[in-house]
Amino acid sequence: MTGGRAHPRATGFVEADEMRAALIDRYKVPAAAIVIEPYARHTTTNLRNATRLLMTMGAPLGRDALIVCNPGQSANLASPQFAARNMAELGYQPGHVGRRMSPTELEFRPSPESEWIDPRDPLDP
């Protein structure tokens, strides 16, 4: 689960924590099976930070990961505009967003470029 204190601005809720709680309470997913990344501020940093977490966990970067989100967000992630936004905000692609497998699922190939921490960004964890 990835997501920080993004919506609404200055909220007391952390998206990743709320999604984790829902998986545990509603769907009985064991807490030990859930990894969270609570620092992302928006979608570009969600992918960057998730990639860093996968790298820390030793996940093979040569294999696809699965992004699960709502249909509108899925369409946004698959768009050329989102790739351009990554370049504008991060200066690189945190990974390659592949095909939409369903309205809520996308393939994602993490990029080792996400390992680079931007010293000019005080909120880059």
JOSULSUL-V927403 format. One record per helix or strand. SS is the DSSP state (@ for helix, = for strand). FROM is the first residue (numbers start at 1). TO is the last residue. If there is no record, write none. Layout:
# JOSULSUL-V927403
SS_FROM_TO ; SS_FROM_TO
This chain:
# JOSULSUL-V927403
=_2_2 ; @_15_27 ; @_31_33 ; =_37_37 ; @_43_56 ; =_65_68 ; @_71_77 ; @_80_90 ; =_95_102 ; =_105_110 ; @_112_115
